[in-house]
Amino acid sequence: MSSEHDTPGEALRLSSTDIRILGSLIEKQATSPETYPLTLNALVIACNQKTSREPVMNLTQGQVGQSLRALEARASPAW
């Protein structure tokens, strides 16, 4: 049976945008759980935060939304 990813390593490959989104979600849940889950706008602001971020990014709502959809699709079982 062939899958979308040929090797387990391929399934774990994340872009810098994916990593920033996941890191921002984890950080915000841990540091300010009262605001979690985040809106798209709040997540964009978290991703583009200029302090404690290296590199500083300037992601748009479209980029964040597209990455979120791709991450969700990867996490969902393929029936």
C-alpha positions in Angstrom: 0.0 0.0 0.0 1.5 3.4 -1.0 1.0 6.5 1.0 1.5 10.2 0.4 4.8 10.0 2.2 7.3 7.4 1.2 9.3 7.3 4.4 8.4 8.1 8.0 10.9 11.0 7.9 8.9 12.6 5.1 5.7 12.5 7.2 7.5 14.5 9.9 8.9 17.2 7.6 7.6 20.7 8.6 8.1 24.1 7.0 9.4 27.0 9.0 5.8 28.4 8.9 4.4 25.1 10.3 7.0 25.1 13.1 6.2 28.7 14.0 2.5 28.0 14.1 2.9 24.9 16.2 5.3 26.7 18.6 3.0 29.7 18.9 0.0 27.4 19.7 1.9 25.5 22.3 3.4 28.7 23.9 0.0 30.5 24.1 -1.8 27.5 25.5 0.9 27.2 28.2 1.3 30.9 29.1 -2.3 32.2 28.6 -4.8 29.3 28.6 -7.7 31.7 29.2 -7.2 33.0 25.6 -6.9 29.5 24.1 -8.1 28.4 21.5 -6.8 31.3 19.5 -8.6 33.0 16.7 -6.8 33.2 13.3 -6.0 36.8 14.0 -4.5 36.1 17.4 -2.4 33.2 16.0 -1.1 35.5 13.2 -0.1 38.1 15.9 1.5 35.3 18.0 3.5 34.1 15.0 4.7 37.6 14.0 5.6 38.5 17.6 8.9 40.5 17.5 10.2 39.6 21.0 11.6 36.1 21.8 11.3 35.0 18.2 14.2 34.1 15.9 13.8 34.6 13.0 11.2 37.4 13.1 8.5 36.5 10.6 5.8 38.5 8.9 3.1 35.9 8.1 -0.3 36.9 6.6 -3.6 35.4 7.6 -3.6 33.6 4.3 -0.3 31.9 4.9 -1.2 30.9 8.4 -4.7 29.6 7.3 -3.1 27.6 4.5 -0.6 26.0 6.8 -3.2 25.2 9.4 -5.3 23.4 6.8 -2.3 21.5 5.5 -1.3 20.5 9.1 -4.9 19.4 9.8 -4.9 17.3 6.7 -1.7 15.6 7.7 -3.0 14.9 11.1 -6.3 13.4 9.9 -6.4 9.7 9.0 -6.7 9.0 5.3 -9.7 6.7 5.1 
